[in-house]
Amino acid sequence: MPDLTVIVLAAGGGTRMKSKTMKVLHPIAGRSMIGHVLSAVMAVEPTRVVAVVGHQREQVGPHIEALVPGVVLAVQESQDGTGHAVRVAMEALGPGQSGTVIVTTGDTPLLEGASLRAFAEDHTGSGRAVSILTGEVRDPFGYGRVIRDPDGTVAAIVEQKDASEEQTAVREINSGILAFDAAFLEDVLPRLSNDNAKREYYLTDTVKLARAGGQKVGAFPIHDVLQTEGVNDRSEMAELAHEKNRRILARWMAEGVTVIDPATTWIDVDVVLAPDVTILPGVQLLGATVVGEDAVVGPDCTLKDVEIGEGAKVVRTHGELAVVGAGADVGPFSYLRPGARLGARGKIGAFVEVKNSDIGAGAKVPHLSYVGDAQIGEGTNIGAGAIFANYDGVTKSRSTVGRHVKTGVHNSFVAPVTIGDGATTGAGSVIRRDVPPGSLAVSSGQQRHIEGWVFRKREGTPSADAARAALDSGPGVEDTGPRGTQS
């Protein structure tokens, strides 16, 4: 839209949140509340954006600047009402502004860009001095009421504390989002009065001043009035977070995603899901997580900034900044830490933790293992209970396991170490030196037996009694020699 200024009000203290974090910075669906508002604002493609900051501006200002480069920050030193806040914003822009000015608040996380654009276009095409985004609510308590003349023309906006008994019965409310002709707004702001119950400068008093000056005033009703709902405390924030999540889930289901239990599924706004993804109960997909076609996630997964390939399955897993390849299997009870990368058709199994490691295509880490700072080649199988000892107390080092390697159970790989392609390691081995390709590496000694030990050291225990009974009843257990590896 040509010559459009948007002012975002974000100076209030939000004292009812009872938080050291500024209200508009509290997250909903993976973005701060003001982040959602600014996303809607940028969808309108404004010429300029002004954010009015006040309380905790050292938190709020840099956050806004990171989201909207080039934003103008206007500081409201004392919070004397919305009219005062907008006056501070216009002064920051300088005199002689033209076009349309939209004013919105920073605590309406359900606001959509399409709604804001429709409002802006309606105002610009109407020739009005003031337009109000309005809506009808079941319980209007606390809102400014839109008062109309008998012919339906907007006469005024009356705040709750200043409303008469008849006016409080009106269900059409001011959303707090208004549009102005810029020249009119510059002229009228200095004429606002604080002669009201709260001793504040109300921006909504511009309606009366426009009417008195013979200027056009109108309303633009929004059917989905929840988009304009603000947050005052944590209870209201939880309600809007639930509603935001419901809308996100509804959008994805409409695009071909199966969500088995919406009541226990939470998806952030920047998550991307392909058609025919299935989300099982108890799943949280957070941040910039991407899930490929035909993948199945859940039950009971929390994944943040994780990439899941087509046809992969992730069960009861916690993951962050990780990649799961196409057709791979993860879980249950797996932990993918940042930098974990699993190749196509690979497997990370039960009670396996992976950090900063590449596990190649078709490679498997099936059971009870820690893989940290490692490179594992395609087709390799890591036996149960493996530990990649990557830290010597001073330095973290990286280990490499080649292609089609089979490692025994309860192996420790002391980094840095390299296992060559096609090699095998014996059960219980501690691998401290490089293993050549095709070799068998063992480090445990020959098994030996100290007969009668339990009678000397554990006499009178159930173990000793069981051993004595077994010896009395016949031959002992046959010594079968060293065991092999597990795959």
C-alpha positions in Angstrom: 0.0 0.0 0.0 1.4 3.5 -0.9 2.6 5.7 2.0 1.4 3.5 4.9 2.8 4.0 8.4 2.1 1.5 11.2 2.6 2.4 14.8 2.9 -0.5 17.3 2.3 0.4 20.9 4.6 -1.6 23.2 5.4 0.8 26.1 3.1 -0.6 28.8 4.5 -2.2 31.9 2.3 -5.3 31.9 2.4 -5.4 35.7 -0.3 -8.1 35.9 2.1 -10.5 34.3 4.2 -10.3 37.4 7.3 -11.1 35.4 10.8 -9.7 34.9 10.2 -10.2 31.2 8.3 -7.5 29.4 4.8 -8.6 28.6 5.0 -8.4 24.8 8.2 -10.6 24.8 6.5 -13.6 26.4 6.3 -16.4 23.8 3.3 -17.9 22.2 3.6 -20.6 19.5 7.3 -20.0 19.1 7.2 -16.2 18.7 7.0 -13.4 21.1 3.6 -11.8 21.3 5.0 -8.7 19.6 6.6 -10.9 17.1 3.2 -12.2 16.0 2.0 -8.6 15.7 5.0 -7.5 13.7 4.6 -10.4 11.3 1.0 -9.2 10.6 2.3 -5.7 10.2 5.0 -6.7 7.7 2.4 -8.6 5.7 0.8 -5.2 4.9 4.1 -4.0 3.4 4.2 -0.6 5.2 6.3 2.2 4.2 7.5 2.7 7.7 7.1 1.1 11.1 7.3 2.9 14.5 7.4 1.0 17.7 6.7 2.9 20.9 8.7 1.5 23.8 8.9 2.5 27.5 9.1 0.0 30.3 12.1 -2.3 30.0 13.0 -0.8 26.6 16.4 -2.3 26.9 14.7 -5.7 26.4 12.0 -4.7 23.9 13.9 -2.3 21.6 16.6 -4.7 20.4 14.1 -7.5 20.0 11.9 -5.3 17.7 15.0 -4.1 15.7 16.0 -7.7 15.1 12.6 -8.5 13.7 12.1 -5.3 11.7 15.3 -3.8 10.5 14.9 0.0 9.9 12.1 0.3 12.5 11.9 3.7 14.2 11.9 3.3 18.0 10.0 6.1 19.9 10.5 6.2 23.7 7.5 7.1 25.9 9.1 8.0 29.2 5.8 8.2 31.1 2.8 6.1 30.1 0.0 8.8 29.9 -2.3 7.0 27.6 -2.6 5.8 24.0 -3.0 9.4 22.7 0.3 10.4 24.3 2.0 7.3 22.9 0.9 8.0 19.4 2.0 11.6 19.7 5.5 10.4 20.8 5.5 8.1 17.7 4.5 10.9 15.3 7.1 13.3 16.8 9.8 10.6 16.2 8.8 10.6 12.5 8.9 14.4 12.2 6.4 16.8 10.8 4.7 16.7 7.5 3.6 13.1 7.4 1.2 12.0 4.7 -0.8 8.9 3.7 -2.4 6.5 6.2 -1.4 5.7 9.8 -2.5 2.5 11.4 -2.1 2.2 15.2 -2.1 -1.3 16.8 -0.9 -2.8 20.1 1.9 -5.3 20.7 0.0 -7.8 22.7 -2.5 -9.3 20.2 -0.8 -12.5 19.1 -3.8 -13.8 17.0 -3.7 -10.8 14.7 -3.4 -11.8 11.0 -1.8 -9.9 8.2 -4.8 -10.4 5.9 -7.2 -8.8 8.4 -4.9 -5.8 8.9 -4.5 -5.4 5.1 -8.3 -5.5 4.6 -8.7 -2.8 7.3 -6.0 -0.6 5.8 -7.5 -0.9 2.3 -11.0 -0.1 3.6 -9.8 3.0 5.3 -7.7 4.3 2.4 -10.5 3.9 0.0 -13.1 5.5 2.2 -11.7 9.0 2.5 -12.2 8.9 6.3 -10.2 10.8 8.8 -10.6 8.0 11.4 -11.5 4.3 11.0 -12.0 1.9 13.9 -11.5 -1.8 13.7 -14.5 -3.0 15.7 -16.1 -6.3 16.8 -19.0 -7.6 18.8 -18.3 -9.6 21.9 -20.5 -11.4 24.4 -19.1 -9.7 27.4 -17.8 -6.2 26.6 -16.7 -5.3 30.1 -13.4 -3.4 30.1 -13.5 -2.4 26.4 -14.2 1.0 24.9 -17.7 1.0 23.5 -18.5 2.1 19.9 -21.4 4.6 20.2 -23.4 5.2 17.0 -26.0 7.7 16.0 -29.5 6.5 15.1 -28.5 6.3 11.4 -25.6 4.0 12.3 -22.8 6.6 12.0 -20.0 6.3 14.5 -20.4 9.1 17.1 -17.8 8.3 19.7 -15.8 5.7 21.5 -16.4 5.7 25.3 -14.1 3.9 27.7 -15.5 1.6 30.3 -14.8 3.9 33.3 -16.5 6.9 31.5 -19.5 5.0 30.1 -23.1 5.5 31.2 -25.2 2.5 32.2 -26.9 2.6 28.7 -23.5 2.8 27.0 -22.1 -0.2 29.0 -24.8 -2.3 27.4 -23.3 -1.8 23.9 -21.6 -5.0 22.7 -19.7 -3.4 19.8 -16.2 -2.7 21.1 -13.1 -0.8 20.0 -10.4 -3.3 19.2 -7.7 -0.8 19.9 -6.6 -0.9 16.3 -7.3 2.4 14.4 -6.5 4.0 11.1 -6.0 7.7 10.4 -5.4 10.2 7.7 -1.8 11.2 8.7 -2.4 15.0 8.2 -5.5 14.8 10.4 -3.7 12.8 13.1 -0.8 15.3 13.2 -3.3 18.2 13.6 -5.5 16.6 16.3 -3.0 14.9 18.6 -2.0 18.2 20.4 -5.7 18.9 21.1 -6.4 15.7 23.0 -7.4 16.3 26.7 -6.9 14.1 29.7 -10.1 15.2 31.4 -11.4 11.7 32.1 -11.5 9.2 35.0 -8.0 7.8 34.3 -6.4 11.2 33.6 -4.9 9.9 30.4 -4.9 11.1 26.8 -7.2 8.7 24.9 -6.5 8.2 21.2 -10.1 7.3 20.8 -11.0 11.0 21.6 -9.9 11.7 18.0 -13.4 10.4 16.9 -15.2 13.3 18.7 -12.7 15.8 17.4 -13.1 14.5 13.8 -16.9 14.7 14.1 -16.6 18.2 15.5 -14.5 19.2 12.5 -16.8 17.7 10.0 -14.5 14.9 9.1 -15.6 11.4 8.1 -15.5 8.7 10.8 -16.3 5.0 10.3 -15.9 1.5 11.5 -14.7 -1.7 9.9 -16.2 -4.7 11.7 -14.0 -7.8 12.0 -15.9 -11.1 12.3 -13.0 -12.9 14.0 -12.8 -10.5 16.9 -10.4 -12.9 18.8 -7.7 -11.6 16.4 -7.8 -8.3 18.4 -7.8 -9.9 21.8 -5.0 -8.6 24.0 -3.2 -10.2 26.9 -3.1 -8.7 30.4 -2.1 -11.7 32.6 -0.7 -15.2 32.4 -4.2 -16.8 32.5 -5.2 -14.8 29.4 -1.9 -15.6 27.7 -2.6 -19.3 28.2 -6.0 -19.0 26.7 -4.7 -17.2 23.6 -1.8 -19.7 23.3 -4.4 -22.5 23.3 -6.4 -20.7 20.6 -3.4 -20.0 18.5 -2.4 -23.6 18.6 -5.9 -24.7 17.7 -5.7 -22.5 14.6 -2.3 -23.8 13.6 -3.5 -27.4 13.9 -6.6 -26.6 11.9 -4.6 -25.1 9.1 -2.2 -28.1 8.9 -5.1 -30.6 9.0 -6.7 -28.7 6.1 -3.5 -29.1 4.2 -3.4 -32.9 4.6 -1.7 -33.5 7.9 -3.2 -36.1 10.3 -3.3 -35.0 13.9 -4.6 -37.9 16.0 -5.1 -35.9 19.2 -5.2 -32.1 18.8 -5.7 -31.7 22.6 -2.2 -33.0 23.3 -0.4 -31.7 20.2 1.4 -28.3 20.1 3.0 -26.9 16.9 4.8 -23.6 16.7 3.9 -21.2 14.0 7.2 -21.6 12.0 7.0 -25.4 11.8 6.6 -26.8 8.3 4.7 -30.1 7.7 4.4 -31.9 4.4 1.1 -33.7 3.3 0.4 -37.1 4.8 2.5 -36.5 7.9 1.0 -38.2 10.9 1.3 -36.7 14.3 0.5 -39.0 17.2 -0.6 -37.9 20.7 1.7 -36.0 23.1 3.9 -34.2 20.4 5.4 -30.8 20.6 7.0 -29.5 17.3 8.8 -26.3 18.1 10.9 -23.6 16.4 11.7 -24.2 12.8 11.1 -28.0 12.7 10.4 -29.5 9.3 8.7 -32.8 8.8 8.8 -34.6 5.4 6.0 -36.4 3.6 4.7 -39.7 5.1 6.8 -39.3 8.3 5.2 -40.4 11.6 6.1 -38.4 14.8 5.1 -39.6 18.2 3.7 -40.5 20.5 5.4 -38.3 23.2 8.0 -36.3 21.3 9.4 -32.9 21.8 11.4 -31.7 18.8 12.8 -28.2 18.3 14.5 -27.1 15.1 14.7 -30.7 13.9 14.5 -31.8 10.3 12.7 -35.1 9.7 13.0 -36.8 6.3 10.3 -38.4 4.2 8.9 -41.6 5.7 10.9 -41.4 8.9 9.5 -42.5 12.2 10.3 -40.8 15.5 8.9 -42.3 18.7 9.2 -40.9 22.3 12.2 -38.7 21.5 13.6 -35.4 22.6 15.5 -33.6 20.0 17.0 -30.2 19.2 18.9 -28.9 16.1 19.2 -32.4 14.7 18.5 -34.1 11.3 16.7 -37.4 10.7 17.1 -38.8 7.2 14.4 -40.3 5.0 13.1 -43.6 6.1 15.1 -43.6 9.3 13.9 -44.8 12.7 14.4 -43.0 16.0 13.4 -44.1 19.5 11.8 -44.9 21.8 13.5 -42.8 24.5 16.2 -41.3 22.3 17.9 -38.0 22.9 19.1 -36.1 19.8 21.3 -33.2 20.9 22.4 -30.4 18.6 24.5 -31.6 15.7 23.0 -35.1 15.6 22.6 -36.2 12.0 21.1 -39.6 11.0 21.3 -40.8 7.4 18.6 -42.3 5.3 17.3 -45.6 6.6 19.5 -45.4 9.7 18.4 -46.2 13.2 18.9 -44.5 16.6 17.3 -46.9 19.1 16.1 -47.1 22.7 18.0 -45.0 25.3 20.6 -43.7 22.9 22.0 -40.2 23.2 23.6 -38.6 20.1 25.4 -35.3 20.0 27.4 -33.5 17.2 27.7 -36.8 15.3 27.0 -38.0 11.7 25.5 -41.5 11.5 25.6 -42.7 7.9 22.9 -44.1 5.7 21.7 -47.5 6.9 23.9 -47.3 10.0 22.5 -48.4 13.4 23.0 -47.4 17.0 20.2 -49.6 18.4 20.6 -49.8 22.2 21.7 -48.0 25.3 24.6 -45.9 23.9 26.2 -42.5 23.9 27.6 -41.2 20.6 29.3 -37.9 20.9 31.6 -36.1 18.4 31.7 -39.1 16.0 31.5 -40.0 12.4 29.9 -43.4 11.7 29.9 -44.8 8.2 27.1 -46.3 6.2 25.9 -49.8 7.1 27.8 -49.8 10.4 26.2 -51.5 13.5 27.2 -50.2 16.9 26.7 -52.8 19.6 24.7 -52.2 22.8 26.2 -50.1 25.5 28.7 -48.3 23.4 30.3 -45.1 24.7 32.2 -42.6 22.6 34.6 -41.1 25.2 35.0 -37.7 23.6 36.4 -35.7 26.5 39.6 -36.1 28.3 39.0 -33.4 30.9 40.6 -30.7 28.8 39.8 -31.3 25.1 36.9 -32.7 23.1 38.1 -35.0 20.3 36.3 -36.7 17.4 36.2 -40.4 16.5 35.6 -42.0 13.1 34.0 -45.4 12.5 34.2 -46.6 8.9 31.7 -48.3 6.6 30.1 -51.6 7.5 31.8 -51.9 10.8 30.4 -54.2 13.5 31.3 -53.3 17.1 30.8 -55.5 20.1 28.6 -54.9 23.1 30.0 -52.6 25.9 32.7 -51.0 23.8 34.4 -47.7 24.7 36.0 -45.7 22.0 38.6 -43.3 23.5 38.8 -40.3 21.1 40.5 -39.5 18.9 40.4 -43.0 17.3 39.6 -44.4 13.8 38.0 -47.8 13.1 38.6 -48.8 9.5 36.0 -50.0 7.0 34.8 -53.5 7.6 36.5 -53.9 11.0 35.0 -55.7 14.0 35.6 -55.1 17.7 35.1 -57.6 20.4 32.7 -57.4 23.3 33.8 -55.3 26.3 36.8 -53.8 24.4 38.2 -50.4 25.1 39.5 -49.1 21.8 42.3 -46.6 22.3 44.3 -47.1 19.1 43.2 -47.0 15.4 41.9 -50.3 14.0 42.9 -51.2 10.4 40.2 -52.0 7.9 39.0 -55.6 8.1 40.6 -56.2 11.5 39.2 -57.7 14.7 40.1 -55.5 17.7 39.9 -57.0 21.2 41.3 -55.5 24.4 39.8 -57.7 27.2 41.9 -60.5 28.8 41.2 -64.2 28.8 38.3 -65.1 31.1 39.4 -66.9 34.3 37.6 -68.4 37.3 38.4 -68.2 41.0 36.6 -71.3 42.3 35.0 -71.2 45.7 35.2 -67.4 46.0 31.6 -67.1 47.1 32.1 -69.5 49.9 35.1 -67.6 51.2 33.7 -64.1 50.7 29.9 -64.5 50.8 29.2 -67.4 53.1 25.7 -67.4 54.5 24.2 -65.4 51.7 21.6 -66.7 49.2 24.3 -66.7 46.5 26.4 -69.1 48.5 23.5 -71.3 49.3 22.5 -71.5 45.7 26.0 -72.3 44.6 26.4 -75.1 47.1 23.1 -76.6 46.1 24.1 -76.6 42.4 27.4 -78.2 43.1 25.9 -80.9 45.3 23.3 -81.7 42.7 25.6 -82.4 39.8 28.3 -81.0 37.4 29.0 -77.3 37.3 28.3 -74.9 34.4 30.4 -75.8 31.4 33.1 -73.2 30.4 32.2 -72.2 26.9 35.0 -69.8 26.4 34.9 -66.1 25.2 31.7 -64.8 23.8 31.3 -63.2 20.4 30.0 -59.8 19.3 26.4 -58.5 19.2 24.9 -56.9 16.1 
